[in-house]
Amino acid sequence: MSVAKVTEITATSDKSFDDAVRMGVERASKTLKNITSAWVKDQQIKIAGGKITHYRVHLKVTFVLED
C-alpha cells in the first residue's frame, strides 16, 4: 500500500502554457521525490500593451511518500 501527498505550485513562462507546465514539473522534481502526476488547476495570462507577456499555471503535483 502507498500513501501520496498533493502540493500546489505556480509556474510562469514567457513562451507558452506548455512551457510553464514543463518548468513547474522540472523544478518540483528537484525537491519532491516520487512524483507520479500533475494536474493543471488553473491557467492565467499577463498582458501588456495588448500582447501576452507571461503564461502562468497553477499545478497540483502528486507524489508518493516513502516508507
N, C-alpha and C positions, 0 to 999 in steps of 0.2 A: 504494500500500500504506500502511496506517496501523498505528500501534502504540498500544495502550491500556494504561492502568495502573489497578489496582484499589486503593482505600484503604478502610479501615473507619472508621466513625464511630458514635457513640452519640447519640441524641436523646431527650429526655424531654418529656412533655406532661401536664398535669393534666386534659385533656379526653378524648383517645382515642388509640388506636394510629395511626389515620389522620392525626391532627393531629401526632403525633410524627414520622411519616414526612415529612409536608409541611414541617415546621420543619427537619428534618435536611437535606432536599434544598435548601431555600431557603438555608440557612446555608452548605452546601457550595458552592453556586453563586457565593457571594461570593468565594470563594478559588480554586476549581478552574474552569478553562475547559474547554469541550467535553464536558460531562457527557452521556453517552449512555444510561445506565441505572443502576438501583439495585436491589439485591436485599435483602430483609429476611431477615437471617441468624437473628435471634432476637428474641423478644418477652418482656418481663417486666412484672410489675405490682408496685407497692408498696402495702401495705395497712396501715392504722392504724385501730384501733377497729372492725374488721370491715368497713371500707369501703375501696374503691380510692382511693388518693390520687395516684398517678402511673402513667403508661404509658411504658414505655421500649422503644425499638427499637435493635437493632444492625444497621447497614446496611453493605453492601459497595457502594461507588459506583465506577462505571467511567467513565473519561474518556479521550479520545483526546489523545495527546501531539502538540504542534505540532512542525513541522519546524524 
